[in-house]
Amino acid sequence: MELDEITNKPYAQWLEASIKELFDIEPVAISMQMLDADGAAYTCYWNVAPNDRAIMMDALREDGYREYIRNNKEEIKAIIDEDEEEDDDDGGDA
C-alpha cells in the first residue's frame, strides 16, 4: 500500500489525529490494537516492556468500563434504585 492510499481509508482522519497527538505526548512506548472483519485481534508494539503492557491493558479496560457505564447509565441507575428500594423494604443493609 502506498502512503497516499491511506487517505482513502475510513480511519484516515482518526489516524492523522493520533499521529499528531504522538508529537505532543512524545511517548516512550506505543501499542496498537486492531480487529479485522472476522474478529481476529492484532497488536503491535514499539518499545513496550511487559510491565508497560500491563499498564496499557488496564487503561484499555478502564476505557471499556467507562464507555459501558456511559452508554448504560440509565439502566444501571434503575438497577441501583431497585436494589436500594429492596434494602429499604428489608430493613437490611445489603
TIRO-2110 file (N, C-alpha, C; in Angstrom, 1 decimal):
// TIRO-2110
0.8, -1.2, 0.0, N, 1, A
0.0, 0.0, 0.0, CA, 1, A
0.9, 1.2, 0.0, C, 1, A
0.6, 2.2, -0.8, N, 2, A
1.3, 3.4, -0.9, CA, 2, A
0.7, 4.4, 0.2, C, 2, A
1.5, 5.2, 0.7, N, 3, A
1.1, 6.1, 1.8, CA, 3, A
0.0, 7.0, 1.4, C, 3, A
-0.1, 7.5, 0.1, N, 4, A
-1.2, 8.3, -0.3, CA, 4, A
-2.5, 7.6, -0.3, C, 4, A
-2.5, 6.2, -0.3, N, 5, A
-3.7, 5.4, -0.3, CA, 5, A
-4.4, 5.4, 1.1, C, 5, A
-3.7, 5.8, 2.1, N, 6, A
-4.2, 5.8, 3.4, CA, 6, A
-5.3, 6.8, 3.6, C, 6, A
-5.2, 7.9, 2.8, N, 7, A
-6.2, 9.0, 3.0, CA, 7, A
-7.6, 8.5, 2.5, C, 7, A
-7.7, 7.4, 1.8, N, 8, A
-9.0, 6.9, 1.3, CA, 8, A
-9.6, 5.9, 2.3, C, 8, A
-8.9, 5.6, 3.4, N, 9, A
-9.4, 4.6, 4.4, CA, 9, A
-10.3, 5.3, 5.4, C, 9, A
-11.3, 4.6, 5.9, N, 10, A
-12.3, 5.2, 6.8, CA, 10, A
-11.7, 5.7, 8.1, C, 10, A
-10.5, 5.2, 8.5, N, 11, A
-9.8, 5.6, 9.7, CA, 11, A
-8.8, 6.6, 9.5, C, 11, A
-8.7, 7.2, 8.3, N, 12, A
-7.6, 8.1, 8.0, CA, 12, A
-7.6, 9.4, 8.9, C, 12, A
-8.7, 10.0, 9.1, N, 13, A
-8.8, 11.2, 10.0, CA, 13, A
-8.4, 10.8, 11.4, C, 13, A
-8.9, 9.7, 11.9, N, 14, A
-8.5, 9.3, 13.3, CA, 14, A
-7.0, 9.0, 13.4, C, 14, A
-6.4, 8.4, 12.4, N, 15, A
-5.0, 8.1, 12.4, CA, 15, A
-4.2, 9.3, 12.3, C, 15, A
-4.6, 10.3, 11.5, N, 16, A
-3.9, 11.6, 11.4, CA, 16, A
-3.9, 12.3, 12.8, C, 16, A
-5.1, 12.3, 13.4, N, 17, A
-5.2, 13.0, 14.7, CA, 17, A
-4.3, 12.3, 15.8, C, 17, A
-4.3, 10.9, 15.7, N, 18, A
-3.5, 10.1, 16.6, CA, 18, A
-2.0, 10.4, 16.5, C, 18, A
-1.6, 10.5, 15.2, N, 19, A
-0.1, 10.8, 15.0, CA, 19, A
0.2, 12.2, 15.4, C, 19, A
-0.7, 13.1, 15.2, N, 20, A
-0.4, 14.5, 15.8, CA, 20, A
-0.3, 14.5, 17.3, C, 20, A
-1.1, 13.7, 17.9, N, 21, A
-1.1, 13.5, 19.4, CA, 21, A
0.3, 12.9, 19.8, C, 21, A
0.8, 12.0, 19.0, N, 22, A
2.1, 11.4, 19.4, CA, 22, A
3.2, 12.5, 19.5, C, 22, A
3.2, 13.5, 18.6, N, 23, A
4.2, 14.5, 18.7, CA, 23, A
4.0, 15.4, 19.9, C, 23, A
2.8, 15.6, 20.4, N, 24, A
2.5, 16.4, 21.6, CA, 24, A
2.9, 15.6, 22.9, C, 24, A
2.7, 14.3, 22.9, N, 25, A
3.0, 13.5, 24.1, CA, 25, A
4.4, 13.1, 24.2, C, 25, A
5.1, 12.9, 23.0, N, 26, A
6.4, 12.4, 23.0, CA, 26, A
6.5, 11.0, 23.8, C, 26, A
5.8, 10.0, 23.3, N, 27, A
5.8, 8.7, 24.0, CA, 27, A
7.1, 8.0, 24.1, C, 27, A
7.2, 7.2, 25.1, N, 28, A
8.4, 6.3, 25.2, CA, 28, A
8.1, 4.9, 24.9, C, 28, A
6.7, 4.6, 24.7, N, 29, A
6.3, 3.3, 24.3, CA, 29, A
4.9, 3.5, 23.6, C, 29, A
4.7, 2.7, 22.6, N, 30, A
3.5, 2.7, 21.8, CA, 30, A
2.9, 1.3, 21.6, C, 30, A
1.6, 1.2, 21.7, N, 31, A
0.9, 0.0, 21.4, CA, 31, A
-0.3, 0.3, 20.6, C, 31, A
-0.6, -0.6, 19.6, N, 32, A
-1.9, -0.5, 18.8, CA, 32, A
-2.6, -1.8, 18.9, C, 32, A
-3.9, -1.8, 18.9, N, 33, A
-4.7, -3.0, 18.9, CA, 33, A
-5.7, -2.8, 17.7, C, 33, A
-5.9, -3.9, 17.0, N, 34, A
-6.8, -3.9, 15.8, CA, 34, A
-7.6, -5.1, 15.7, C, 34, A
-8.8, -5.0, 15.1, N, 35, A
-9.6, -6.2, 14.8, CA, 35, A
-9.9, -6.2, 13.3, C, 35, A
-9.8, -7.4, 12.7, N, 36, A
-10.2, -7.4, 11.3, CA, 36, A
-11.6, -7.8, 11.2, C, 36, A
-12.1, -7.9, 9.9, N, 37, A
-13.6, -8.1, 9.7, CA, 37, A
-14.0, -9.4, 10.3, C, 37, A
-13.1, -10.4, 10.5, N, 38, A
-13.5, -11.7, 11.0, CA, 38, A
-13.4, -11.7, 12.6, C, 38, A
-13.0, -10.6, 13.2, N, 39, A
-12.9, -10.5, 14.6, CA, 39, A
-11.6, -10.9, 15.2, C, 39, A
-10.6, -11.2, 14.3, N, 40, A
-9.3, -11.6, 14.8, CA, 40, A
-8.5, -10.3, 15.3, C, 40, A
-7.9, -10.5, 16.4, N, 41, A
-7.2, -9.4, 17.1, CA, 41, A
-5.7, -9.4, 16.7, C, 41, A
-5.2, -8.1, 16.5, N, 42, A
-3.8, -7.9, 16.1, CA, 42, A
-3.3, -6.9, 17.1, C, 42, A
-2.1, -7.0, 17.5, N, 43, A
-1.4, -6.0, 18.3, CA, 43, A
0.0, -5.7, 17.7, C, 43, A
0.4, -4.5, 17.9, N, 44, A
1.8, -4.2, 17.5, CA, 44, A
2.4, -3.2, 18.6, C, 44, A
3.6, -3.3, 18.8, N, 45, A
4.3, -2.6, 19.9, CA, 45, A
5.5, -1.9, 19.4, C, 45, A
5.8, -0.8, 20.0, N, 46, A
7.1, -0.2, 19.9, CA, 46, A
7.7, 0.1, 21.3, C, 46, A
8.8, -0.5, 21.6, N, 47, A
9.5, -0.2, 22.9, CA, 47, A
8.6, -0.4, 24.1, C, 47, A
7.8, -1.4, 24.0, N, 48, A
6.8, -1.7, 25.1, CA, 48, A
7.4, -2.9, 25.9, C, 48, A
7.7, -2.7, 27.2, N, 49, A
8.1, -3.8, 28.1, CA, 49, A
6.9, -4.5, 28.6, C, 49, A
7.1, -5.7, 29.1, N, 50, A
5.9, -6.5, 29.7, CA, 50, A
5.1, -5.7, 30.7, C, 50, A
5.8, -5.0, 31.6, N, 51, A
5.1, -4.2, 32.6, CA, 51, A
4.3, -3.0, 32.0, C, 51, A
4.9, -2.5, 30.9, N, 52, A
4.1, -1.4, 30.1, CA, 52, A
2.8, -2.0, 29.6, C, 52, A
2.9, -3.2, 29.1, N, 53, A
1.7, -3.9, 28.5, CA, 53, A
0.6, -4.0, 29.6, C, 53, A
1.0, -4.3, 30.8, N, 54, A
0.0, -4.4, 31.9, CA, 54, A
-0.6, -3.1, 32.2, C, 54, A
0.2, -2.0, 32.2, N, 55, A
-0.4, -0.7, 32.4, CA, 55, A
-1.3, -0.3, 31.3, C, 55, A
-0.9, -0.6, 30.0, N, 56, A
-1.7, -0.2, 28.9, CA, 56, A
-3.0, -1.0, 28.9, C, 56, A
-2.9, -2.3, 29.3, N, 57, A
-4.1, -3.2, 29.3, CA, 57, A
-5.1, -2.6, 30.3, C, 57, A
-4.6, -2.2, 31.5, N, 58, A
-5.5, -1.6, 32.5, CA, 58, A
-6.2, -0.4, 32.0, C, 58, A
-5.5, 0.5, 31.3, N, 59, A
-6.0, 1.7, 30.7, CA, 59, A
-7.1, 1.4, 29.7, C, 59, A
-6.9, 0.4, 28.8, N, 60, A
-7.9, 0.0, 27.8, CA, 60, A
-9.1, -0.6, 28.5, C, 60, A
-8.9, -1.4, 29.5, N, 61, A
-10.0, -2.0, 30.3, CA, 61, A
-10.9, -0.9, 30.9, C, 61, A
-10.2, 0.1, 31.6, N, 62, A
-10.9, 1.2, 32.2, CA, 62, A
-11.7, 2.0, 31.2, C, 62, A
-11.1, 2.2, 30.0, N, 63, A
-11.9, 2.9, 28.9, CA, 63, A
-13.1, 2.1, 28.6, C, 63, A
-13.0, 0.8, 28.5, N, 64, A
-14.2, 0.0, 28.2, CA, 64, A
-15.3, 0.1, 29.3, C, 64, A
-14.8, 0.0, 30.5, N, 65, A
-15.8, 0.1, 31.6, CA, 65, A
-16.5, 1.5, 31.6, C, 65, A
-15.7, 2.5, 31.4, N, 66, A
-16.3, 3.9, 31.4, CA, 66, A
-17.3, 4.1, 30.2, C, 66, A
-16.9, 3.5, 29.1, N, 67, A
-17.9, 3.6, 27.9, CA, 67, A
-19.1, 2.8, 28.2, C, 67, A
-19.0, 1.6, 28.8, N, 68, A
-20.2, 0.8, 29.1, CA, 68, A
-21.1, 1.6, 30.0, C, 68, A
-20.5, 2.1, 31.1, N, 69, A
-21.3, 2.8, 32.1, CA, 69, A
-22.0, 4.0, 31.4, C, 69, A
-21.2, 4.8, 30.7, N, 70, A
-21.8, 6.0, 30.0, CA, 70, A
-22.9, 5.6, 29.1, C, 70, A
-22.8, 4.5, 28.3, N, 71, A
-23.8, 4.1, 27.4, CA, 71, A
-25.0, 3.4, 28.1, C, 71, A
-24.9, 3.0, 29.3, N, 72, A
-25.9, 2.3, 30.0, CA, 72, A
-26.3, 2.9, 31.3, C, 72, A
-26.0, 4.2, 31.5, N, 73, A
-26.2, 4.8, 32.8, CA, 73, A
-27.6, 4.8, 33.3, C, 73, A
-28.6, 4.9, 32.5, N, 74, A
-30.0, 4.9, 32.9, CA, 74, A
-30.4, 3.5, 33.4, C, 74, A
-30.0, 2.5, 32.7, N, 75, A
-30.3, 1.1, 33.2, CA, 75, A
-29.6, 0.8, 34.5, C, 75, A
-28.3, 1.2, 34.6, N, 76, A
-27.5, 1.0, 35.8, CA, 76, A
-28.2, 1.7, 37.0, C, 76, A
-28.6, 3.0, 36.8, N, 77, A
-29.2, 3.8, 37.8, CA, 77, A
-30.5, 3.1, 38.3, C, 77, A
-31.3, 2.6, 37.3, N, 78, A
-32.5, 1.9, 37.6, CA, 78, A
-32.3, 0.6, 38.5, C, 78, A
-31.2, -0.1, 38.2, N, 79, A
-30.9, -1.3, 39.0, CA, 79, A
-30.5, -0.9, 40.4, C, 79, A
-29.7, 0.2, 40.5, N, 80, A
-29.2, 0.7, 41.8, CA, 80, A
-30.4, 1.1, 42.6, C, 80, A
-31.3, 1.9, 42.0, N, 81, A
-32.5, 2.4, 42.7, CA, 81, A
-33.4, 1.2, 43.2, C, 81, A
-33.5, 0.2, 42.3, N, 82, A
-34.3, -1.0, 42.7, CA, 82, A
-33.7, -1.7, 43.8, C, 82, A
-32.3, -1.9, 43.8, N, 83, A
-31.7, -2.5, 44.9, CA, 83, A
-31.8, -1.7, 46.2, C, 83, A
-31.8, -0.4, 46.1, N, 84, A
-31.9, 0.4, 47.3, CA, 84, A
-33.4, 0.3, 47.9, C, 84, A
-34.3, 0.2, 47.0, N, 85, A
-35.7, 0.0, 47.4, CA, 85, A
-35.9, -1.3, 48.1, C, 85, A
-35.3, -2.3, 47.6, N, 86, A
-35.4, -3.7, 48.2, CA, 86, A
-34.7, -3.6, 49.6, C, 86, A
-33.6, -2.9, 49.7, N, 87, A
-32.9, -2.8, 51.0, CA, 87, A
-33.8, -2.1, 52.0, C, 87, A
-34.4, -1.0, 51.5, N, 88, A
-35.3, -0.3, 52.4, CA, 88, A
-36.5, -1.2, 52.9, C, 88, A
-37.0, -2.0, 52.0, N, 89, A
-38.1, -2.9, 52.3, CA, 89, A
-37.7, -3.9, 53.3, C, 89, A
-36.4, -4.4, 53.2, N, 90, A
-35.9, -5.5, 54.1, CA, 90, A
-35.5, -4.9, 55.4, C, 90, A
-35.2, -3.6, 55.4, N, 91, A
-34.7, -3.0, 56.6, CA, 91, A
-33.3, -3.4, 56.8, C, 91, A
-32.7, -4.1, 55.9, N, 92, A
-31.3, -4.5, 56.0, CA, 92, A
-30.3, -3.6, 55.3, C, 92, A
-29.1, -3.9, 55.5, N, 93, A
-28.0, -3.1, 55.0, CA, 93, A
-27.5, -3.5, 53.6, C, 93, A
-27.6, -4.8, 53.3, N, 94, A
-27.2, -5.3, 52.0, CA, 94, A
-27.6, -6.7, 51.8, C, 94, A
END
